[in-house]
Amino acid sequence: MIEIDLVQEENLRYREELVGLRQAIIQADPMVLVDGRFEQMITSPVNVIPIAQQLIAAMRQRRVPA
């Protein structure tokens, strides 16, 4: 049963990290609340990762001088 406990603890830690990442996304781009991405992150927490990647890529594009 120790192995199951470790897996449950790891899952809980990942969920907490995803919640923190979701909050950071909302702070960085509040439009996620109205354009459907927030719902994607809520219905499937794994969607937080690609949305964060998209946000990072968009921020990089804004910083690169044309």
N, C-alpha and C positions, 0 to 999 in steps of 0.2 A: 504493500500500500504506500510505501514511501515514494515509489516512482510516480504514482498517480498524484500524490500531493505536490511533487516537484513540477509536474506538468501543469497542474492547476495554478500553482504560484506563477509559473512562467506565463501562462495565458493571461492571468490577471495583470501581470506587469506589462505585457504587450498592449492589453486593452487600455491601461492607464496612459501609456505612451501615446497611443493613437488618439485618445481624448485630448491630451496636451497638444499634440500636433494639430488636431482639428481646431482647437482654440487659437493656436498661433495663425492658422490659415484665415480664420474669421477676422482676426485683428489685422492681418496684412492685406486682406482683400474682402471687405464686408459685402461685396456683390455676391459672394457665394450664398448668402442668405436669400437672395431673390432670383438667382438664375438657375436653380435646380441642383447645383453641386452640393449644397448642404444636405438635401434629401438623399442624395447618393451616398454621402458620408454616413448618414444615420442608418439607412437601410442596410448598408454593407460597409462596415468599418474598414475593410481592406481598401476601399476606394479612397480613403484618406491619402494613401501613398501616391497614387498617380496624380491626384489633384494637387498635392504638395509639389510634385515634380513639375507639373505644368506652371504653377505659380513661380517656382524658382527659375524656370526657363524664361518666362515672361519678364521677370525682374532682370535677368541677365541681358535680354534683348534691349531693354530700356536703358541700360547702362553703357552699352557698346556704342561709341560715337559713329555716326554714319559717314 
